[in-house]
Amino acid sequence: MSEKDEFQKNEIKYSIWNTKAEEIHLEQNVKNRANSFKKSLNKLGEAAKMDDEIN
């Protein structure tokens, strides 16, 4: 295998690894946003319940 072929092979391996790492990062980001949204909905529900109790 020539040096050029070896370089291209390594470049492809890195590209695949980088893509997988980015997918994991995006998945974590989505999970974090979903959890934040869920917490916000819970707080909103608690506030609505308190408002109902006051009125």
C-alpha positions in Angstrom: 0.0 0.0 0.0 1.4 3.4 -1.0 1.8 6.2 1.4 -1.0 8.1 -0.4 -3.3 5.1 -0.1 -2.5 4.7 3.6 -3.2 8.4 4.2 -6.5 8.2 2.4 -7.5 5.1 4.4 -6.7 6.9 7.6 -8.5 10.0 6.5 -11.6 7.9 5.8 -11.3 6.2 9.2 -11.1 9.6 10.9 -14.0 10.9 9.0 -16.2 7.9 10.1 -15.1 8.3 13.7 -15.8 12.0 13.6 -19.2 11.4 12.2 -20.1 8.9 14.9 -18.8 11.2 17.6 -20.9 14.1 16.2 -24.0 11.8 16.2 -23.4 11.0 19.9 -23.0 14.7 20.7 -26.2 15.5 18.9 -28.1 12.7 20.6 -26.9 14.0 24.0 -28.0 17.5 23.0 -31.5 16.3 22.1 -31.8 14.3 25.4 -30.7 17.4 27.4 -33.2 19.6 25.6 -36.0 17.1 26.1 -35.2 16.9 29.8 -35.1 20.7 30.2 -38.4 20.9 28.3 -40.0 18.2 30.6 -38.8 20.1 33.7 -40.3 23.3 32.3 -43.6 21.6 31.7 -43.6 20.2 35.3 -42.9 23.7 36.7 -45.7 25.2 34.6 -48.1 22.4 35.8 -47.1 23.1 39.4 -47.7 26.9 38.9 -51.1 26.3 37.3 -52.0 24.0 40.2 -51.0 26.7 42.7 -53.0 29.3 40.8 -56.0 27.0 40.9 -55.7 26.6 44.6 -55.4 30.3 45.2 -58.4 31.2 43.0 
